[in-house]
């Protein structure tokens, strides 16, 4: 079994910074893409950023230039540095990891961490 645990959420004022971390553990041979998603109250879960095993990244337009995703393959960890935070960044942030299986890949999710940005 595979577990993902997020940490680093909290309350911050607009313009501030937070760093989220995600640690994967369990029966892991390799992790393909990893990503951060967020879900605000009353809204659908949306992609924030993802990073491939080779280090290629992609960001939602709303966070480009403010957020930076990174990962350490050897440690099965991923981080999201969030700068210049805005109230609209308030959401529960989830990490996701895609692991290879015989028929393709399987997605694993963390339990989420709350990020609240006050104005």
Residue pairs with C-beta under 8 A, 6 or more apart in sequence:
1 26
1 27
2 24
2 25
2 26
2 27
2 28
2 97
2 99
2 108
3 24
3 25
3 26
3 108
4 22
4 23
4 24
4 95
4 96
4 97
4 108
4 109
4 110
4 111
5 22
5 23
5 25
5 110
5 111
6 20
6 21
6 22
6 93
6 94
6 95
6 110
6 111
6 112
6 113
7 20
7 21
7 22
7 23
7 113
8 18
8 19
8 20
8 21
8 113
9 18
9 20
9 93
9 113
9 114
9 115
10 18
10 114
10 115
10 116
11 116
11 117
11 118
12 18
12 85
12 115
12 116
12 117
12 118
13 117
13 118
14 85
14 86
14 87
14 117
14 118
14 119
15 84
15 85
16 85
16 117
17 81
17 82
17 83
17 84
17 85
18 82
18 85
18 115
19 79
19 80
19 81
19 82
20 36
20 79
20 80
20 82
20 93
20 95
20 113
20 115
21 77
21 78
21 79
21 80
22 34
22 36
22 77
22 78
22 79
22 95
22 97
22 110
23 75
23 76
23 77
24 31
24 34
24 76
24 77
24 78
24 97
24 108
25 76
28 76
28 99
29 99
29 100
30 53
30 99
30 100
31 53
31 73
31 76
31 97
31 98
31 99
32 52
32 53
32 97
32 98
32 99
32 100
32 105
33 50
33 51
33 52
33 53
33 97
33 98
34 50
34 51
34 71
34 78
34 95
34 96
34 97
34 98
35 47
35 48
35 49
35 50
35 51
35 69
35 95
35 96
36 47
36 48
36 49
36 50
36 69
36 78
36 80
36 93
36 94
36 95
36 96
37 45
37 46
37 47
37 48
37 93
37 94
37 95
37 96
38 45
38 46
38 48
38 89
38 91
38 92
38 93
38 94
38 115
39 45
39 46
39 91
39 92
39 94
39 112
40 88
40 90
40 91
40 92
43 91
45 94
46 60
47 60
48 59
48 60
48 63
48 67
48 80
48 93
49 57
49 58
49 59
49 60
49 63
49 67
49 69
49 80
50 57
50 58
50 69
50 96
51 57
51 58
51 69
51 70
51 71
51 78
53 73
55 71
57 69
59 67
59 69
62 88
63 82
63 89
66 82
66 83
66 84
66 85
67 80
67 81
67 82
67 83
68 80
68 81
68 83
69 78
69 79
69 80
69 81
70 78
70 79
70 81
71 77
71 78
71 79
72 78
78 95
78 97
80 93
82 89
82 115
85 115
85 117
86 117
87 117
87 118
87 119
88 117
89 115
89 117
90 115
90 116
90 117
91 114
91 115
92 112
92 113
92 114
92 115
93 112
93 113
93 114
93 115
94 109
94 110
94 111
94 112
95 109
95 110
96 107
96 108
96 109
96 110
97 107
97 108
98 105
98 106
98 107
98 108
99 105
99 106
99 108
